Amino acid sequence: SLLPPLLALLCFGAPRRAEAAAAAEEQPWCPYKVGAEGAAGGRLCFRTPARGFQCAARACRAHRSPGGALVANVLRNGSVLLQWGPPRPAAGLRGFTLNCSWDGTYTRFPCDSVELGAACRDYLLPEAHGSVRYRLCLQPRYAPPRPAPPAQCVEFRVEPAAMRDIVVAMTAVGGSICVMLVFICLLVAYITENLMSPALAGAAAAP
């Protein structure tokens, strides 16, 4: 009879399907489209979300929006990782729109705008220009007739790569100089305490 093998297959296959579904829900793909200079459209792409990322103090600087819902993690390599939590209400959420702009000498220029899926909770800007003040606004999109909530905006400035190298070099040189000065002070104190004191005592006892 084929009934026992079928029952065994169903019993052992169900947990595996449940584990696969749980894994898919735990780490979904993030679909997005990039439009150049604020234009809509673009090619559909997918990226893996950076879950569990934490901004380390030495290699990253975090900038938060006034409401705290949007965080821009500016990394030392010039890239920026944006993170946000699930918006409320979650019912009817269709996705997000990310608008980017930066300050020029006399006016503000638009940069790439991104349309993200409802499962997205972060987005990576691979390379940002140094010494430029960026403004990024995240706008949730809902199915009608629900109105869209106010956008969350964050502003930040990326430190230029040359300046980062200069700061690192100056820190290293300053640390070396401090260590040398401490060593010289300890050496002078040792000579004064152990060599000069017996010589002065002998000179005083001679008369």
Secondary structure, DSSP 8 states (H G I E B T S, - for coil): --HHHHHHHHHHHHHHHHHHHHHHHHS--EEEEEEGGG-S---EEEE---TT----TTTEEEEE-TTSSEEEEEETTS-EEEEE---SS-TTEEEEEEEEEEE-SSSEEE--EEEEETT--EEEES---TT-EEEEEEEEEE-TTS-----EEEEEE---HHHHHHHHHHHHHHHHHHHHHHHHHHHHHHHIIIIIHHHHHHHHH--
